[in-house]
Structures are given as C-alpha cells and as structure tokens.
Amino acid sequence: MAQLHKKFSGDQIKILFKSYEAGHISRREIEQTLGIGKTRFFCIAKSNSKGGGNLLDRISPSKERAAERGNGSEDPYRTAT
C-alpha cells in the first residue's frame, strides 16, 4: 500500500475532503482518486474534521495499516511486553 503523503500533498487531500463535505464530490470518487478503501476514507475524514496541524502528520503508516485491516491496533507488529 502506497502512503498518501508520497502521492498527494496535505492541501490536495484537504481540498478533496472539503469538496466532499460541500457535496461536490462523492465518497467513492475520493476513494478511487486516492486509491483507498471505505475504512481508510472515514479514518481520514475523521482526522480532517478535527482540524489543526498538517492532516498527514496526524496519520501514521501503522494507523493506515490498521485501518485497512479494520482493527483498532495502532502498531500491529508491536509485541506485548
């Protein structure tokens, strides 16, 4: 899975989600454009709605992997100590 910050700038993603919130573009169109699934879409949408800072700084690759698998684990490779 490619990381979004390598394919799109934070501003590009923000524009897409603002267009979605305004009703100008559908969820599926954003998913296809960004190459993400429904779970990842809503993870980003939630993060985007919180505001502040750079959108992509708040989303780590480990959270991307967890969102794609559909579990709440922040780091799936971390072992319990």
ROBA-310348 format. One line per 2 residues: their letters; for each residue x, y, z of N, C-alpha, C, CB. Coordinates in steps of 0.05 Angstrom, whole numbers, plus 32768, in hexadecimal, padded with zeros to 4 digits. Glycine has a CB too. Layout:
BEGIN
A) X/Y/Z/X/Y/Z/X/Y/Z/X/Y/Z  ...
// end
This chain:
BEGIN
MA) 8011/7FE9/8000/8000/8000/8000/8012/8019/8000/7FED/8000/8018  800D/802A/7FED/801D/8043/7FEC/8013/8057/8001/801A/8050/7FCF
QL) 8025/8066/800B/801D/807A/801F/8013/8093/8012/8035/8080/8032  7FFE/809E/801C/7FF1/80B6/8010/8004/80CD/800E/7FD9/80BD/801F
HK) 8014/80D2/8022/8025/80E9/8022/803A/80E8/800C/8033/80ED/803C  803F/80D1/8000/8051/80CF/7FEA/8044/80D4/7FCF/805F/80B3/7FEA
KF) 8029/80D1/7FCE/801A/80D4/7FB5/800C/80EF/7FB4/8006/80BE/7FB2  8004/80FA/7FCB/7FF4/8113/7FCB/7FFE/8125/7FE2/7FD6/810C/7FCF
SG) 7FFB/813F/7FDE/8002/8151/7FF3/7FEA/8153/8007/8009/816E/7FE8  7FF0/815C/801F/7FDA/815F/8033/7FC5/8172/8029/7FE6/816A/804D
DQ) 7FCD/8187/801A/7FB9/819A/8010/7FA7/818D/7FFB/7FC8/81B2/8004  7FB2/817C/7FEA/7FA2/816E/7FD6/7F8D/815D/7FE4/7FB4/815D/7FC4
IK) 7F95/814F/7FF8/7F82/813D/8007/7F6C/814E/8015/7F91/812C/801B  7F75/8164/8021/7F62/8176/802E/7F4D/8181/801B/7F70/818D/803C
IL) 7F56/8188/8003/7F43/8192/7FEE/7F2F/817D/7FE7/7F53/819C/7FD5  7F38/8164/7FE3/7F26/814E/7FDD/7F11/814B/7FF2/7F35/8134/7FD9
FK) 7F19/814B/800C/7F06/8146/8022/7EF4/815E/8026/7F15/8140/803B  7EFE/8176/8021/7EEC/818E/8022/7ED7/818C/800C/7EFC/81A8/8020
SY) 7EDF/8183/7FF5/7ECC/8180/7FDF/7EB7/816A/7FE6/7EDA/8178/7FC5  7EC0/8155/7FF3/7EAD/8140/7FFC/7E99/814C/8010/7EBD/8129/8009
EA) 7EA3/815B/8024/7E92/8167/8038/7E7E/817A/802C/7EA2/8175/804D  7E86/8188/8016/7E74/819B/8009/7E60/818D/7FF6/7E84/81B0/7FFA
GH) 7E64/8173/7FF2/7E53/8164/7FE0/7E59/8165/7FC3/7E37/816D/7FE4  7E72/816E/7FBC/7E7A/8170/7FA0/7E87/8157/7F95/7E8E/8187/7F9D
IS) 7E8F/8145/7FA6/7E9C/812C/7F9E/7E94/8116/7FB0/7EBC/8130/7F9E  7E92/80FE/7FA5/7E88/80E7/7FB5/7EA0/80D9/7FC4/7E7A/80D3/7FA4
RR) 7E98/80CA/7FD8/7EAC/80BA/7FE7/7EBB/80A7/7FD4/7E9E/80AB/7FFE  7EAC/809A/7FC3/7EB9/8087/7FB1/7ECD/8094/7F9E/7EA3/8078/7FA0
EI) 7EC7/80AD/7F95/7ED9/80BB/7F84/7EF4/80C1/7F93/7ECD/80D5/7F7A  7EF2/80C8/7FAC/7F0A/80CD/7FBC/7F19/80B4/7FC0/7F03/80DA/7FD7
EQ) 7F0B/809E/7FC6/7F18/8084/7FCA/7F27/807C/7FB1/7F03/806F/7FD2  7F1B/807F/7F9A/7F28/8078/7F81/7F40/808A/7F7B/7F14/8079/7F6A
TL) 7F3D/80A4/7F80/7F53/80B7/7F7B/7F6B/80B1/7F8C/7F49/80D3/7F7F  7F65/80AC/7FA6/7F7B/80A8/7FB9/7F85/808B/7FBA/7F73/80B0/7FD5
GI) 7F75/8079/7FAF/7F7C/805D/7FB0/7F79/8050/7FCB/7F99/8059/7FA6  7F64/8058/7FD9/7F5F/804F/7FF5/7F44/8041/7FF6/7F61/8066/8009
GK) 7F40/8033/800C/7F26/8026/8011/7F14/8037/8023/7F2A/800B/801E  7EFC/802C/8028/7EE8/803A/8037/7EF1/8040/8054/7ECE/802A/8038
TR) 7EFE/802C/8061/7F07/8030/807C/7F1C/8046/807E/7F13/8015/8087  7F2F/8045/806B/7F44/805A/806B/7F38/8075/8065/7F59/8053/8055
FF) 7F24/8076/8054/7F16/8090/804E/7F0C/809C/8067/7F00/808B/8039  7EFD/808D/8077/7EF0/8098/808F/7F05/809E/80A5/7EDC/8084/809A
CI) 7F1B/808F/80A5/7F31/8096/80B8/7F3C/80B1/80B1/7F47/8080/80B7  7F41/80B7/8098/7F4C/80D0/808F/7F37/80E6/8093/7F55/80CF/8072
AK) 7F1E/80E0/808D/7F08/80F4/8090/7F06/80FD/80AD/7EED/80E9/8086  7F08/80EA/80BF/7F06/80F0/80DC/7F1E/8101/80E4/7F05/80D6/80ED
SN) 7F35/80F9/80DC/7F4E/8108/80E2/7F4C/8124/80D6/7F66/80F9/80D8  7F42/8127/80BE/7F40/8140/80B0/7F2C/8153/80BF/7F37/813C/8094
SK) 7F17/8148/80CA/7F03/8158/80D8/7F0D/8163/80F2/7EEA/8148/80DC  7F22/8157/80FE/7F2D/8160/8117/7F3C/817B/8114/7F3F/814B/8123
GG) 7F46/8180/80FC/7F54/8199/80F6/7F6F/819B/8103/7F43/81B0/8100  7F7C/81B1/80FE/7F97/81B6/810A/7FAD/81A6/80FD/7F96/81B1/8127
GN) 7FC4/81B1/80FB/7FDB/81A2/80F1/7FD8/8198/80D4/7FE2/818C/8103  7FED/818A/80CB/7FEC/817D/80B1/7FDD/8163/80B3/8009/8179/80A7
LL) 7FCA/8160/80A2/7FB9/8148/80A1/7FC9/812F/80A0/7FA6/8149/8089  7FDD/812D/808F/7FEC/8115/808C/7FFF/8110/80A3/7FFC/8115/8072
DR) 8007/8124/80B3/8018/8120/80CA/8009/8110/80DF/8021/813A/80D5  7FEF/8112/80E0/7FDF/8105/80F5/7FD9/80E8/80EE/7FC5/8114/80F9
IS) 7FE0/80DF/80D6/7FD9/80C4/80CE/7FF3/80B5/80C8/7FC7/80C4/80B4  7FFA/80A3/80DA/8013/8094/80D7/800F/807C/80C5/801E/808B/80F2
PS) 8024/8072/80B9/8021/8059/80A8/8016/8042/80B7/803C/8052/809C  801D/803F/80D1/8012/8028/80E0/7FF4/802A/80E4/8020/8026/80FC
KE) 7FEA/8043/80E7/7FCD/8047/80E9/7FC0/8041/80CE/7FC7/8063/80F2  7FCE/8047/80B8/7FC4/8041/809D/7FC0/8023/809A/7FD7/804C/8087
RA) 7FD5/8014/80A3/7FD3/7FF6/80A0/7FBC/7FEC/80B1/7FED/7FE9/80A9  7FB9/7FF6/80CA/7FA4/7FED/80DB/7F88/7FF4/80D0/7FA7/7FF9/80F7
AE) 7F86/800B/80C4/7F6C/8013/80B8/7F65/8002/80A0/7F6D/8031/80AF  7F79/7FFA/8090/7F74/7FE9/8079/7F6B/7FCD/8082/7F8D/7FE7/8068
RG) 7F76/7FC3/8099/7F6E/7FA9/80A2/7F54/7FAB/80B2/7F84/7F9D/80B3  7F4C/7FC3/80BB/7F34/7FC6/80CA/7F35/7FC1/80E8/7F20/7FB4/80BF
NG) 7F4E/7FC1/80F3/7F50/7FBE/8110/7F5A/7FD8/811C/7F63/7FA7/8117  7F58/7FDB/8136/7F5F/7FF3/8143/7F7C/7FF5/814C/7F4E/7FF7/815B
SE) 7F8C/7FE1/8146/7FA8/7FE0/814F/7FB8/7FF6/8141/7FB4/7FC5/8149  7FC7/8006/8151/7FD8/801A/8146/7FF1/800F/8138/7FE0/802E/815B
DP) 7FFD/7FFA/8144/8014/7FEE/8139/8011/7FD0/8139/802E/7FF7/8148  8009/7FC4/8123/8004/7FA7/8122/801D/7F96/8126/7FF7/7FA0/8108
YR) 8035/7FA1/8123/804D/7F92/8125/8059/7F93/8141/8061/7F9B/8111  804E/7FA3/8152/8058/7FA6/816D/804F/7F8F/817F/804E/7FC1/8179
TA) 8062/7F85/818E/805B/7F6E/81A0/8057/7F79/81BC/8072/7F59/819F  8047/7F6B/81CB/8041/7F72/81E6/805A/7F6E/81F7/8029/7F62/81F2
T) 805F/7F80/820A/8076/7F7D/821C/806D/7F7A/8238/8089/7F94/8219
// end
